[in-house]
Amino acid sequence: MTSYGRVSIQQDGATVTVEVRTGNHRFLDLHVHLAKEYGFLETEVTQLIRNTLRRGRVDASVTILATVPEECLINLSTARSYIGAAAKLRDEFHLEDSLDLKTLLALPGVLQTQNLFTDAPEEAGVELREFVLQGVRQTLETVQQMRVLEGRALESEIRAYLNSIREKVASVRALMPAVLLEYRQRLDERLKYLLPQIAPDPQRVAQEVALLAEKTDISEEITRLESHLDQYAGVLADGREVGKKMDFLLQEMHREINTVLSKTGNLEVTRLGIAVKADIEKLREQVQNVE
């Protein structure tokens, strides 16, 4: 399910900004982005997100910044080293002096990071850990609120598709006696056409109809389809981690309707079966949004 949350919290001049984006995915595909100096926090941040979100593509980024005096942002010793190295290269190879201020400031290490705990992040201890996790929790709350709103709309759409499938399956069940009668009539007509002078043996015709009825019987498939629909509705009402269960039930429903289509030659049953398959595919698309 697609959602987005962003929270910034401040403490003692430091700011933690957490962004979480989620998208559709069959499983939980989690990506956490932290500055390398704060990598020791990644395990706890990851576990906190896993405890909250169970499915989907999740991209989470955590930024830790602090307001520090401007003069503290320049690493003078690093700048001197660059200037000295440039001077040696200039004298050795008779180059023009091209190391201007703009180029110098762009070199790695001259401008220091504004991360508050860069110098000794592991020593920041419980204070930093709780500061970051608080930001992650608040962001996840925002994400969950958005997912709940989208979920309500999604539930209504899923129920509409379920009702559509139920109606079509009920129509197929109602057509089953007519399908058998239609076959018997077609068999009688074909026998009269092929053997116009000979009356067909009623017993033999009944046997042929019985054999075809057994071969093309779809009552079990229809019963299982109805059972899967009931289970699906029950899972939907459960409201917990239901996405994977729904996905499995849709696979079973798809299998049953394919069997129905392979057994029957009735045009109306075929039309209804194809329509059921279309509804199942639409449900599959929606289920990718369900956790």
GULUMLO-224526 format. One record per residue (C-alpha): residue in one letter; chain; x, y, z. Coordinates in steps of 0.05 Angstrom, whole numbers, plus 5000, padded with zeros to 4 digits. Example, Ala and Ser with C-alpha at 12.3 -4.5 7.8 and 13.67 -1.06 7.14 Angstrom:
BEGIN
("A","A",(5246,4910,5156))
("S","A",(5273,4979,5143))
***
This chain:
BEGIN
("M","A",(5000,5000,5000))
("T","A",(5028,5068,4981))
("S","A",(5038,5117,5037))
("Y","A",(5086,5170,5061))
("G","A",(5107,5199,5128))
("R","A",(5157,5253,5148))
("V","A",(5172,5277,5218))
("S","A",(5226,5324,5245))
("I","A",(5239,5329,5320))
("Q","A",(5289,5373,5357))
("Q","A",(5329,5363,5420))
("D","A",(5387,5404,5449))
("G","A",(5401,5438,5383))
("A","A",(5399,5373,5343))
("T","A",(5346,5353,5292))
("V","A",(5326,5283,5271))
("T","A",(5286,5279,5207))
("V","A",(5255,5212,5188))
("E","A",(5221,5198,5121))
("V","A",(5184,5133,5105))
("R","A",(5155,5115,5038))
("T","A",(5117,5051,5024))
("G","A",(5095,5018,4959))
("N","A",(5066,4953,4935))
("H","A",(5106,4889,4942))
("R","A",(5088,4816,4953))
("F","A",(5134,4812,5013))
("L","A",(5168,4862,5059))
("D","A",(5224,4895,5020))
("L","A",(5256,4942,5070))
("H","A",(5312,4992,5056))
("V","A",(5339,5036,5112))
("H","A",(5385,5094,5096))
("L","A",(5430,5122,5151))
("A","A",(5495,5161,5148))
("K","A",(5552,5111,5155))
("E","A",(5574,5141,5222))
("Y","A",(5505,5123,5250))
("G","A",(5505,5052,5221))
("F","A",(5504,5023,5292))
("L","A",(5431,5047,5297))
("E","A",(5408,5011,5234))
("T","A",(5391,4945,5268))
("E","A",(5343,4976,5318))
("V","A",(5311,5022,5266))
("T","A",(5301,4963,5220))
("Q","A",(5270,4920,5274))
("L","A",(5222,4976,5295))
("I","A",(5197,4983,5224))
("R","A",(5191,4908,5216))
("N","A",(5148,4905,5279))
("T","A",(5100,4956,5248))
("L","A",(5099,4942,5173))
("R","A",(5093,4870,5148))
("R","A",(5088,4877,5073))
("G","A",(5108,4924,5017))
("R","A",(5168,4962,4991))
("V","A",(5192,5007,5047))
("D","A",(5244,5062,5040))
("A","A",(5264,5095,5105))
("S","A",(5316,5150,5113))
("V","A",(5341,5180,5178))
("T","A",(5381,5245,5180))
("I","A",(5413,5273,5243))
("L","A",(5434,5346,5240))
("A","A",(5457,5397,5290))
("T","A",(5465,5472,5290))
("V","A",(5538,5488,5305))
("P","A",(5579,5552,5300))
("E","A",(5600,5568,5230))
("E","A",(5674,5569,5246))
("C","A",(5671,5497,5269))
("L","A",(5652,5474,5200))
("I","A",(5721,5487,5170))
("N","A",(5776,5436,5180))
("L","A",(5837,5481,5175))
("S","A",(5888,5425,5179))
("T","A",(5857,5388,5121))
("A","A",(5854,5453,5080))
("R","A",(5929,5466,5094))
("S","A",(5946,5395,5072))
("Y","A",(5910,5405,5006))
("I","A",(5944,5473,4994))
("G","A",(6012,5443,5010))
("A","A",(6001,5384,4964))
("A","A",(5978,5430,4909))
("A","A",(6040,5474,4917))
("K","A",(6086,5413,4910))
("L","A",(6050,5391,4847))
("R","A",(6054,5461,4819))
("D","A",(6129,5467,4831))
("E","A",(6145,5396,4808))
("F","A",(6107,5398,4743))
("H","A",(6109,5474,4730))
("L","A",(6033,5479,4732))
("E","A",(5991,5541,4738))
("D","A",(5962,5556,4807))
("S","A",(5889,5537,4799))
("L","A",(5869,5517,4871))
("D","A",(5820,5574,4885))
("L","A",(5774,5580,4945))
("K","A",(5714,5548,4910))
("T","A",(5754,5487,4890))
("L","A",(5785,5481,4959))
("L","A",(5717,5482,4994))
("A","A",(5692,5426,4948))
("L","A",(5748,5379,4968))
("P","A",(5730,5322,5017))
("G","A",(5740,5338,5090))
("V","A",(5749,5413,5085))
("L","A",(5678,5427,5103))
("Q","A",(5659,5383,5162))
("T","A",(5592,5349,5169))
("Q","A",(5538,5381,5212))
("N","A",(5521,5315,5244))
("L","A",(5520,5326,5319))
("F","A",(5548,5259,5340))
("T","A",(5599,5248,5284))
("D","A",(5661,5249,5327))
("A","A",(5640,5192,5373))
("P","A",(5571,5166,5353))
("E","A",(5574,5102,5393))
("E","A",(5589,5142,5456))
("A","A",(5525,5182,5447))
("G","A",(5491,5121,5478))
("V","A",(5419,5117,5501))
("E","A",(5404,5191,5488))
("L","A",(5418,5187,5413))
("R","A",(5385,5119,5407))
("E","A",(5320,5142,5439))
("F","A",(5322,5207,5401))
("V","A",(5324,5170,5334))
("L","A",(5274,5116,5352))
("Q","A",(5225,5169,5376))
("G","A",(5228,5201,5307))
("V","A",(5218,5133,5273))
("R","A",(5158,5117,5317))
("Q","A",(5124,5183,5302))
("T","A",(5136,5175,5227))
("L","A",(5108,5104,5228))
("E","A",(5045,5130,5263))
("T","A",(5035,5180,5206))
("V","A",(5046,5125,5155))
("Q","A",(4996,5079,5190))
("Q","A",(4943,5134,5192))
("M","A",(4949,5143,5117))
("R","A",(4946,5068,5106))
("V","A",(4883,5062,5148))
("L","A",(4847,5114,5107))
("E","A",(4868,5081,5042))
("G","A",(4851,5013,5070))
("R","A",(4779,5033,5083))
("A","A",(4770,5054,5011))
("L","A",(4806,4991,4988))
("E","A",(4761,4946,5030))
("S","A",(4699,4975,4998))
("E","A",(4727,4961,4928))
("I","A",(4747,4890,4946))
("R","A",(4678,4875,4974))
("A","A",(4647,4900,4909))
("Y","A",(4689,4852,4868))
("L","A",(4672,4795,4916))
("N","A",(4598,4808,4908))
("S","A",(4606,4810,4833))
("I","A",(4640,4742,4833))
("R","A",(4586,4713,4879))
("E","A",(4531,4735,4832))
("K","A",(4566,4704,4772))
("V","A",(4581,4639,4808))
("A","A",(4508,4635,4830))
("S","A",(4486,4645,4758))
("V","A",(4532,4588,4736))
("R","A",(4502,4542,4789))
("A","A",(4432,4560,4765))
("L","A",(4451,4543,4694))
("M","A",(4477,4473,4709))
("P","A",(4410,4435,4699))
("A","A",(4397,4474,4634))
("V","A",(4466,4456,4608))
("L","A",(4452,4381,4616))
("L","A",(4383,4389,4584))
("E","A",(4414,4427,4527))
("Y","A",(4464,4372,4514))
("R","A",(4410,4319,4514))
("Q","A",(4370,4359,4463))
("R","A",(4432,4368,4419))
("L","A",(4446,4294,4423))
("D","A",(4375,4276,4402))
("E","A",(4377,4325,4344))
("R","A",(4444,4298,4320))
("L","A",(4420,4226,4323))
("K","A",(4358,4243,4283))
("Y","A",(4401,4277,4231))
("L","A",(4450,4219,4225))
("L","A",(4398,4163,4231))
("P","A",(4333,4192,4205))
("Q","A",(4301,4124,4193))
("I","A",(4320,4093,4259))
("A","A",(4291,4112,4327))
("P","A",(4347,4122,4377))
("D","A",(4350,4075,4437))
("P","A",(4326,4116,4497))
("Q","A",(4368,4075,4544))
("R","A",(4431,4086,4503))
("V","A",(4417,4161,4499))
("A","A",(4408,4163,4574))
("Q","A",(4475,4128,4584))
("E","A",(4510,4177,4538))
("V","A",(4478,4236,4575))
("A","A",(4499,4206,4642))
("L","A",(4570,4196,4619))
("L","A",(4575,4268,4595))
("A","A",(4542,4293,4658))
("E","A",(4597,4258,4699))
("K","A",(4652,4284,4654))
("T","A",(4628,4356,4652))
("D","A",(4601,4360,4723))
("I","A",(4624,4427,4754))
("S","A",(4585,4423,4818))
("E","A",(4647,4409,4860))
("E","A",(4685,4467,4829))
("I","A",(4626,4514,4841))
("T","A",(4620,4490,4914))
("R","A",(4695,4502,4925))
("L","A",(4690,4570,4893))
("E","A",(4634,4589,4940))
("S","A",(4674,4563,4999))
("H","A",(4735,4605,4978))
("L","A",(4691,4666,4972))
("D","A",(4665,4655,5043))
("Q","A",(4736,4646,5069))
("Y","A",(4759,4708,5032))
("A","A",(4703,4749,5064))
("G","A",(4723,4721,5132))
("V","A",(4796,4739,5122))
("L","A",(4776,4809,5100))
("A","A",(4735,4818,5164))
("D","A",(4793,4793,5207))
("G","A",(4831,4857,5195))
("R","A",(4900,4831,5214))
("E","A",(4956,4807,5168))
("V","A",(4912,4782,5112))
("G","A",(4947,4799,5046))
("K","A",(4983,4733,5036))
("K","A",(4921,4693,5055))
("M","A",(4880,4732,5004))
("D","A",(4933,4720,4952))
("F","A",(4930,4645,4964))
("L","A",(4854,4642,4961))
("L","A",(4854,4680,4896))
("Q","A",(4902,4629,4867))
("E","A",(4853,4573,4888))
("M","A",(4794,4611,4859))
("H","A",(4831,4621,4794))
("R","A",(4846,4546,4790))
("E","A",(4773,4527,4802))
("I","A",(4745,4574,4749))
("N","A",(4796,4549,4698))
("T","A",(4771,4478,4711))
("V","A",(4699,4501,4701))
("L","A",(4717,4532,4634))
("S","A",(4754,4470,4612))
("K","A",(4694,4425,4628))
("T","A",(4637,4464,4598))
("G","A",(4619,4481,4527))
("N","A",(4559,4524,4544))
("L","A",(4566,4595,4517))
("E","A",(4534,4629,4576))
("V","A",(4574,4591,4628))
("T","A",(4637,4607,4588))
("R","A",(4619,4681,4587))
("L","A",(4606,4682,4662))
("G","A",(4670,4643,4675))
("I","A",(4712,4692,4636))
("A","A",(4679,4750,4673))
("V","A",(4696,4716,4740))
("K","A",(4769,4709,4718))
("A","A",(4770,4784,4702))
("D","A",(4744,4800,4771))
("I","A",(4796,4754,4803))
("E","A",(4852,4790,4765))
("K","A",(4825,4858,4790))
("L","A",(4825,4830,4861))
("R","A",(4897,4806,4852))
("E","A",(4918,4877,4834))
("Q","A",(4883,4905,4896))
("V","A",(4911,4851,4942))
("Q","A",(4981,4876,4928))
("N","A",(4960,4937,4969))
("V","A",(4938,4895,5029))
("E","A",(4985,4880,5086))
***
